[in-house]
Amino acid sequence: MTVTVKIQTPLRPVTGGQGEFKLDGATVGEVLRQLDAKYPGFADRVFDANGVKRFINVYVNEDNIRDKKNLDTELKAGD
């Protein structure tokens, strides 16, 4: 299933200046790992030993993944 990932301005230098991606993935973690595979260093900026760094917010639609299943938050087409 294809989802849209929007990257905020502070992280765009890591993604070659790109701010939006269409990716396939079943969970938030899977999609974010795809970005790291394409843009090495992305994970270093986003993840720590506990998952997503506490000062970085990741949303699926309007829901913060911390209120869901964190990186295991399921995605559906169009999210």
N, CA, C and O atoms as a DFTB+ gen file, in Angstrom:
316 C
 N C O
     1  1       0.831      -1.179       0.000
     2  2       0.000       0.000       0.000
     3  2       0.873       1.238       0.000
     4  3       1.901       1.281       0.675
     5  1       0.476       2.216      -0.735
     6  2       1.266       3.441      -0.861
     7  2       0.794       4.492       0.126
     8  3      -0.400       4.763       0.256
     9  1       1.761       5.075       0.817
    10  2       1.486       6.162       1.754
    11  2       2.351       7.359       1.368
    12  3       3.350       7.219       0.663
    13  1       1.953       8.526       1.839
    14  2       2.719       9.745       1.604
    15  2       3.466      10.100       2.874
    16  3       2.873      10.200       3.948
    17  1       4.771      10.289       2.746
    18  2       5.600      10.683       3.872
    19  2       6.057      12.110       3.616
    20  3       6.671      12.412       2.592
    21  1       5.747      12.978       4.566
    22  2       6.162      14.379       4.455
    23  2       7.283      14.635       5.448
    24  3       7.165      14.353       6.640
    25  1       8.367      15.175       4.924
    26  2       9.556      15.457       5.719
    27  2       9.596      16.956       5.997
    28  3       9.545      17.770       5.075
    29  1       9.686      17.307       7.257
    30  2       9.744      18.716       7.625
    31  2      11.122      19.299       7.291
    32  3      12.101      18.566       7.153
    33  1      11.179      20.586       7.167
    34  2      12.363      21.306       6.701
    35  2      13.664      20.931       7.425
    36  3      14.679      20.759       6.749
    37  1      13.695      20.795       8.762
    38  2      14.976      20.477       9.412
    39  2      15.599      19.149       8.980
    40  3      16.814      18.983       9.086
    41  1      14.800      18.206       8.500
    42  2      15.337      16.905       8.078
    43  2      15.592      16.822       6.579
    44  3      16.148      15.827       6.114
    45  1      15.214      17.811       5.827
    46  2      15.363      17.761       4.373
    47  2      16.809      17.711       3.887
    48  3      17.057      17.137       2.827
    49  1      17.768      18.277       4.601
    50  2      19.148      18.112       4.128
    51  2      19.559      16.631       4.038
    52  3      20.380      16.265       3.197
    53  1      19.000      15.802       4.888
    54  2      19.322      14.377       4.874
    55  2      18.659      13.677       3.682
    56  3      19.170      12.666       3.199
    57  1      17.541      14.198       3.210
    58  2      16.813      13.572       2.101
    59  2      17.061      14.286       0.776
    60  3      16.224      14.242      -0.126
    61  1      18.189      14.929       0.664
    62  2      18.533      15.601      -0.581
    63  2      17.622      16.768      -0.907
    64  3      17.463      17.136      -2.071
    65  1      17.021      17.352       0.129
    66  2      16.140      18.499      -0.058
    67  2      14.704      18.131      -0.365
    68  3      13.845      19.009      -0.451
    69  1      14.433      16.856      -0.529
    70  2      13.064      16.434      -0.842
    71  2      12.191      16.473       0.403
    72  3      12.628      16.124       1.500
    73  1      10.950      16.905       0.211
    74  2      10.037      17.043       1.328
    75  2       8.864      16.087       1.317
    76  3       8.087      16.053       2.271
    77  1       8.720      15.306       0.250
    78  2       7.583      14.388       0.186
    79  2       7.965      13.151      -0.609
    80  3       8.631      13.232      -1.641
    81  1       7.524      11.999      -0.101
    82  2       7.801      10.722      -0.733
    83  2       6.535       9.886      -0.779
    84  3       5.697       9.971       0.119
    85  1       6.393       9.086      -1.812
    86  2       5.344       8.073      -1.907
    87  2       6.053       6.737      -1.724
    88  3       6.887       6.352      -2.544
    89  1       5.720       6.034      -0.649
    90  2       6.386       4.779      -0.328
    91  2       5.361       3.708      -0.006
    92  3       4.222       4.003       0.357
    93  1       5.780       2.474      -0.143
    94  2       4.940       1.338       0.229
    95  2       5.443       0.777       1.547
    96  3       6.648       0.628       1.751
    97  1       4.513       0.467       2.441
    98  2       4.890      -0.130       3.713
    99  2       3.682      -0.422       4.559
   100  3       2.649       0.237       4.444
   101  1       3.821      -1.423       5.417
   102  2       2.720      -1.828       6.278
   103  2       2.734      -1.118       7.630
   104  3       1.698      -0.993       8.283
   105  1       3.933      -0.646       8.054
   106  2       4.052       0.034       9.342
   107  2       4.896       1.295       9.193
   108  3       5.609       1.469       8.205
   109  1       4.804       2.163      10.184
   110  2       5.606       3.386      10.198
   111  2       7.088       3.037      10.190
   112  3       7.859       3.644       9.448
   113  1       7.494       2.076      10.998
   114  2       8.899       1.694      11.062
   115  2       9.425       1.212       9.728
   116  3      10.544       1.549       9.340
   117  1       8.636       0.432       9.027
   118  2       9.049      -0.083       7.723
   119  2       9.283       1.061       6.739
   120  3      10.271       1.059       6.005
   121  1       8.399       2.011       6.725
   122  2       8.524       3.142       5.807
   123  2       9.732       4.006       6.174
   124  3      10.470       4.439       5.289
   125  1       9.939       4.259       7.455
   126  2      11.079       5.075       7.862
   127  2      12.401       4.365       7.573
   128  3      13.386       5.018       7.229
   129  1      12.439       3.046       7.706
   130  2      13.655       2.302       7.376
   131  2      13.938       2.350       5.877
   132  3      15.098       2.333       5.465
   133  1      12.891       2.410       5.062
   134  2      13.095       2.575       3.615
   135  2      13.780       3.900       3.318
   136  3      14.663       3.975       2.464
   137  1      13.371       4.934       4.023
   138  2      14.016       6.234       3.829
   139  2      15.491       6.174       4.220
   140  3      16.334       6.771       3.550
   141  1      15.805       5.463       5.293
   142  2      17.201       5.348       5.696
   143  2      17.998       4.540       4.671
   144  3      19.171       4.832       4.437
   145  1      17.384       3.540       4.064
   146  2      18.068       2.753       3.039
   147  2      18.394       3.625       1.825
   148  3      19.451       3.476       1.212
   149  1      17.493       4.520       1.489
   150  2      17.694       5.403       0.345
   151  2      18.590       6.587       0.693
   152  3      19.355       7.064      -0.145
   153  1      18.492       7.055       1.922
   154  2      19.257       8.216       2.385
   155  2      19.998       7.850       3.671
   156  3      19.520       8.152       4.764
   157  1      21.161       7.203       3.552
   158  2      21.912       6.822       4.754
   159  2      22.141       8.035       5.659
   160  3      22.476       9.128       5.200
   161  1      21.950       7.806       6.939
   162  2      22.063       8.886       7.917
   163  2      20.709       9.370       8.401
   164  3      20.615      10.027       9.438
   165  1      19.662       9.048       7.656
   166  2      18.314       9.445       8.074
   167  2      17.998       8.854       9.448
   168  3      17.505       9.553      10.333
   169  1      18.284       7.574       9.616
   170  2      17.976       6.911      10.893
   171  2      18.736       7.548      12.047
   172  3      18.206       7.666      13.151
   173  1      19.985       7.961      11.797
   174  2      20.769       8.592      12.862
   175  2      20.122       9.874      13.355
   176  3      20.243      10.228      14.528
   177  1      19.444      10.560      12.471
   178  2      18.788      11.821      12.841
   179  2      17.429      11.600      13.500
   180  3      16.956      12.456      14.248
   181  1      16.794      10.450      13.227
   182  2      15.414      10.226      13.659
   183  2      15.301       9.259      14.844
   184  3      14.450       9.444      15.714
   185  1      16.150       8.234      14.880
   186  2      16.015       7.179      15.883
   187  2      17.060       7.275      16.983
   188  3      18.164       7.780      16.781
   189  1      16.673       6.768      18.167
   190  2      17.627       6.515      19.239
   191  2      17.369       5.085      19.720
   192  3      16.636       4.338      19.071
   193  1      17.952       4.708      20.827
   194  2      17.812       3.335      21.321
   195  2      16.373       2.972      21.676
   196  3      16.033       1.790      21.733
   197  1      15.525       3.969      21.915
   198  2      14.134       3.726      22.316
   199  2      13.139       3.836      21.162
   200  3      11.938       3.675      21.375
   201  1      13.605       4.102      19.971
   202  2      12.696       4.299      18.824
   203  2      12.922       5.679      18.240
   204  3      14.061       6.080      18.003
   205  1      11.832       6.412      18.006
   206  2      11.934       7.762      17.460
   207  2      12.387       8.698      18.584
   208  3      11.866       8.648      19.699
   209  1      13.354       9.541      18.275
   210  2      13.844      10.497      19.277
   211  2      12.682      11.318      19.826
   212  3      11.741      11.643      19.102
   213  1      12.759      11.641      21.089
   214  2      11.610      12.277      21.753
   215  2      11.281      13.664      21.225
   216  3      10.145      14.115      21.370
   217  1      12.235      14.348      20.621
   218  2      11.957      15.681      20.089
   219  2      11.489      15.647      18.634
   220  3      11.259      16.692      18.026
   221  1      11.349      14.444      18.080
   222  2      10.828      14.292      16.720
   223  2       9.438      13.682      16.812
   224  3       9.245      12.659      17.468
   225  1       8.489      14.301      16.164
   226  2       7.118      13.799      16.167
   227  2       6.794      13.190      14.815
   228  3       7.096      13.757      13.765
   229  1       6.174      12.025      14.868
   230  2       5.750      11.331      13.658
   231  2       4.248      11.129      13.770
   232  3       3.747      10.615      14.770
   233  1       3.544      11.540      12.732
   234  2       2.088      11.437      12.723
   235  2       1.623      10.557      11.576
   236  3       2.210      10.547      10.494
   237  1       0.561       9.824      11.840
   238  2      -0.188       9.142      10.788
   239  2      -1.516       9.870      10.750
   240  3      -2.345       9.753      11.653
   241  1      -1.691      10.619       9.686
   242  2      -2.808      11.550       9.581
   243  2      -2.694      12.533      10.738
   244  3      -1.691      13.245      10.795
   245  1      -3.623      12.625      11.643
   246  2      -3.519      13.565      12.760
   247  2      -3.086      12.902      14.064
   248  3      -3.040      13.564      15.101
   249  1      -2.767      11.606      14.031
   250  2      -2.465      10.863      15.248
   251  2      -0.963      10.682      15.435
   252  3      -0.278      10.174      14.548
   253  1      -0.457      11.099      16.590
   254  2       0.938      10.892      16.934
   255  2       1.157       9.399      17.144
   256  3       0.363       8.746      17.821
   257  1       2.237       8.849      16.563
   258  2       2.456       7.409      16.696
   259  2       2.713       7.004      18.142
   260  3       2.552       5.833      18.485
   261  1       3.110       7.944      18.998
   262  2       3.312       7.628      20.416
   263  2       1.987       7.289      21.105
   264  3       1.977       6.613      22.134
   265  1       0.877       7.755      20.540
   266  2      -0.446       7.440      21.071
   267  2      -1.000       6.163      20.462
   268  3      -2.084       5.712      20.830
   269  1      -0.262       5.586      19.538
   270  2      -0.662       4.341      18.852
   271  2       0.329       3.251      19.245
   272  3       0.535       2.990      20.430
   273  1       0.932       2.625      18.261
   274  2       1.877       1.532      18.496
   275  2       3.302       1.924      18.115
   276  3       4.103       1.071      17.732
   277  1       3.615       3.203      18.221
   278  2       4.938       3.709      17.852
   279  2       5.326       3.231      16.457
   280  3       4.543       3.378      15.519
   281  1       6.516       2.665      16.305
   282  2       6.973       2.256      14.977
   283  2       6.170       1.106      14.400
   284  3       6.218       0.861      13.195
   285  1       5.434       0.398      15.243
   286  2       4.580      -0.703      14.773
   287  2       3.192      -0.228      14.360
   288  3       2.333      -1.050      14.041
   289  1       2.958       1.072      14.358
   290  2       1.666       1.629      13.921
   291  2       1.398       1.212      12.488
   292  3       2.199       1.467      11.588
   293  1       0.251       0.562      12.289
   294  2      -0.108       0.078      10.959
   295  2      -0.518       1.228      10.046
   296  3      -1.066       2.238      10.489
   297  1      -0.240       1.045       8.777
   298  2      -0.593       2.027       7.762
   299  2      -1.589       1.409       6.792
   300  3      -1.631       0.193       6.602
   301  1      -2.396       2.283       6.180
   302  2      -3.290       1.835       5.124
   303  2      -3.087       2.756       3.921
   304  3      -2.567       3.864       4.052
   305  1      -3.491       2.297       2.792
   306  2      -3.301       3.075       1.556
   307  2      -3.847       4.474       1.743
   308  3      -4.950       4.658       2.259
   309  1      -3.077       5.456       1.322
   310  2      -3.516       6.838       1.377
   311  2      -3.135       7.581       2.639
   312  3      -3.305       8.798       2.713
   313  1      -2.611       6.858       3.659
   314  2      -2.178       7.544       4.889
   315  2      -1.025       8.478       4.566
   316  3      -0.508       9.152       5.457
